Amino acid sequence: ETYCRTLVSQGNELYIIAGGYGTGGSGSNGGTTSTVAGGKVVVPNVTWKVIIVIPAGTNDVSRVTTSTRTIAVIMPNSQGIRNNDWHNYRVSVDQVEALTGYDFFSNVPTAIQNVIEAQVDNLP
């Protein structure tokens, strides 16, 4: 989240989509927890986030090109990863789509989607 704020302060707009997947995360009490709040809230096994970074402007879809930066992560919902570098969890948008069944950036032309969703971000 701090890194996202940095990107925005550099004059970019970000679309951020995030969620959880699966059941059962580990917490400070040890073991695996599947639900909380008396079974009303599912504890996910992993959390994921997908970000598209575009320069500020109008007509967002028209500003997305094959060189548009996307950032995607899949992180285990496990006790003890708080101090791990988030860069270690980067994946492609395609991998998050395969995990979740969602189709991100569906308003962008397919040829552009095929490029930007397949790459794994490697910028610092």
N, C-alpha and C positions, 0 to 999 in steps of 0.2 A: 504494500500500500504506500509506503514511503517512496518507493521507486516510481510508482504511478504519479504521485504528486510532483516529483521531479520532472517527469515527462510533460506534465501539464504546464509547469512553470516555464518550460522551454518553448511554449507556444503551440502545443499539440492539443488535440481533443482525443479523448479515449472513450471507447465503448467497452465496458467491463461486464462480463457475464460470469457468475460464479455459482457453485452449488456443491452438493455432496452426492456420494454414490455408495451403494452397498449398505451393509449393516454391521456395526460393531467396531468401535474405536477403543483405544486404551487410554486411561486417564490416570490421575494422580493416586487413585485408590488401588491401582493394579488391576490385572485381569482385563477382560473385554466387556464393554458395556454396550448392549444393543439398543436400549431405550432409556429415556429419563422421563420425569414428570408423570410417573405412574403409567408408563407405557404409551403416553400420548405423543412423544417426540422420539423419532428414530435417530440414533447416533450413527453417522455415516462411517464407513470403513476408510474412505478417502474423501478429500475435498479437491475441487478443481476450479481453475479460473482461466478464462480466455479473454484476451485484450487485443483490440485493434487500435493502432496509433495512427491518427491522420492529422495533417496540419490544420490549424484553425481556418474556418471558412464557411461557405454555404454549400448546399447540395452534397451532402456527405458521400453518397454512393458514387458520384462522379469523381470524387477525389481518391478513390481506392484504385490502386494500380498493382501490377505484379511486383512492384518494389515496396509496397506498403508493409510496414512492420506489424507482425502479430506476435504475441507472447502467450504461451499456454503452459500451465503447470498442473500436475497431478501430484498431490501430497498425501502421504499416509496420515490418517488421523490417529497418531501415536504419541504417547507421552515421550518427551525427551528430544523431539526434533525442533523445538522452538529456536535453538541457537544454530541450527544447520543453515547453510547458505541456500536461499530459495533457488538460486541458479541451478543447483543440483537436481531439481525436480522438473526442469523444462522439458516439454514434449511438443509435438506438433498439434495443431488444432484438429487435424484428422484423427489423432489418437484420442482426444477428448470426445470427438463425435462418435468414434467407435465404442467408447466406454458408455456414453450416455444415450446414444440414439438421436441426439439433437443434430440439426443442420444449421450451423452458424453461418452468418454472412450470406444468407440465401438471396438477398436482394442484389448482391454483387454478381456480375456476369460469371458464368461457370468457368470460363477459361482463366479468369483472374482468381476465382476461388481455388481452383486446382493448384495454382502456384503458391498462394499465400497460406493455404491451410496445410500444405505438405511440409513446409520448412519448420525446422526447430530454431528458435531465436538463439543467437550466439553472441549478441552484443553484451558488453559488461553492464 
